[in-house]
Amino acid sequence: MAQQLGLTEISEKTGLVSMGEPKPEWMKIADCKAPVVCAEINLDKLLNNSLKHQFVLQELPKFPSVRRDLSLVIDKQVSFEQISQIANKTERKLLKEMFVFDVFEGKPLPEGKKSYSVAFMLQDKEKTMSDKQIDSIMERLMSNFEKEIGADIRK
């Protein structure tokens, strides 16, 4: 969303957000004993910045998107960027979005491994996708993840 508003960075140094811990008396009033971090967003600055950015409106899609999830057991040094590059190279046309929704490290995974659970959003602008078409894309993705980064697909 930050990129859609023309922002390359949202941090305290840009003045768009300030972060910190609440005052101890506020924590006492709220009867909060757990550590808390607060963020305050400067909406005036955010709005002024977004007004400089040109928005492109698109017609809503006529055909539904489809979400498929994969859990990949990979070496710890493999980054999400590598996974993203493989996915985009495998399916450029119908892959609309992908994101990690869970990362797991530790037992029962082997030492030096981690598990990424990744969601893939697929959509065809011309027609509703069939199960056969979706399964074919997911098979190609799994095959390329196995070949290129040595991923084990958790089933």
C-alpha positions, 0 to 999 in steps of 0.5 A: 500500500505504501508504494500505491501512495507514492511512498518508498519508506515509512519510518520515523525519519520520514516524519510519517510515523513516530513510535515508542512505549506508552508512559508508565501511568498509561500502562497502569490505567489500562492495567497492561502488564505486557510490553507495548509499542505504540505507533502514531501516523501523521495523516496530514503528511500521508495525505499531502504525499499521496496527493502528489501521486497519480492513481490508476483506476482499473475496472474490477475483475469479472472473474474470481481470483483463486488462492492456493497455499504451499508450505516449503521446507527450505534452507535457512539462507533461502530468502522470500525474494528467491521464492518470489523470483522463481514463482514469477518466472514460472507463471508470469501471466496468472500469478497476481500476488504472493505472500508469506503467511507463516514462518516456522523454525525449530523441531521437528524441522532438521537443523538449518531448515525453515518452513515458509507457508506461501499464499499464491493468488491466481487470476485469469482476466479472460475466464474462470480458471479450471481446477485442471489449470490451477493444479497445473500451475501449482505442479510447475511451481512445486517442481521449480521450487524443488529443482532451484532451491531444493525445497521439500513441499509439505503435504 
